[in-house]
Amino acid sequence: MDTFSKTERSDIMRKVRSKDTSPERKVRSLLHRLGFRFRLHRKDLPGNPDIVLPKHNAVIFVHGCFWHRHPGCSRATTPATRREYWLPKFDRTVRRDAENQAALRRLGWKVVVVWECELRDVEDMEIRLSQAILSEELWYENGDGEPFPMAAEGQSPYGPPDKAE
């Protein structure tokens, strides 16, 4: 049973933001401090990535552990009530995330996923972001969240801008 009334729960859920969340602002601040310049929420890319670094052909998604189901994270809990509603909703979110990330990789973008809980260790996050963004390789994540390099799968008119030679 929910501890809040329907009206109170509705008010709480209404305040959940999809853009400019606290974790997203923290990542943007960190990137700016590291000297990276970026664009926000490009609608012309699959999944509207939270942060786009065109110069480095990289996109960053800042995911909340609860909504995007961070594997092994204590924040990725499932509500005890209305499981028939929540489980398909979470499944759709995870599937959509995977499809968008695969589409971006096919377009030649490096995809970095930052989980909300990872932002507790800022120094580690600085190193991880710098390495992922500056890498010449595309990075995939396996089921454990560990990155591994993979070759680009081709370009498209919507891919990253061509580098002048």
Secondary structure as GFF3:
##gff-version 3
##sequence-region A 1 165
A	DSSP	alpha_helix	6	14	.	.	.	ID=ss1
A	DSSP	alpha_helix	22	33	.	.	.	ID=ss2
A	DSSP	beta_strand	39	40	.	.	.	ID=ss3
A	DSSP	beta_strand	51	53	.	.	.	ID=ss4
A	DSSP	three_ten_helix	54	56	.	.	.	ID=ss5
A	DSSP	beta_strand	58	63	.	.	.	ID=ss6
A	DSSP	alpha_helix	65	68	.	.	.	ID=ss7
A	DSSP	alpha_helix	83	106	.	.	.	ID=ss8
A	DSSP	beta_strand	110	115	.	.	.	ID=ss9
A	DSSP	three_ten_helix	116	120	.	.	.	ID=ss10
A	DSSP	alpha_helix	122	134	.	.	.	ID=ss11
A	DSSP	beta_strand	138	141	.	.	.	ID=ss12
A	DSSP	beta_strand	147	150	.	.	.	ID=ss13
###
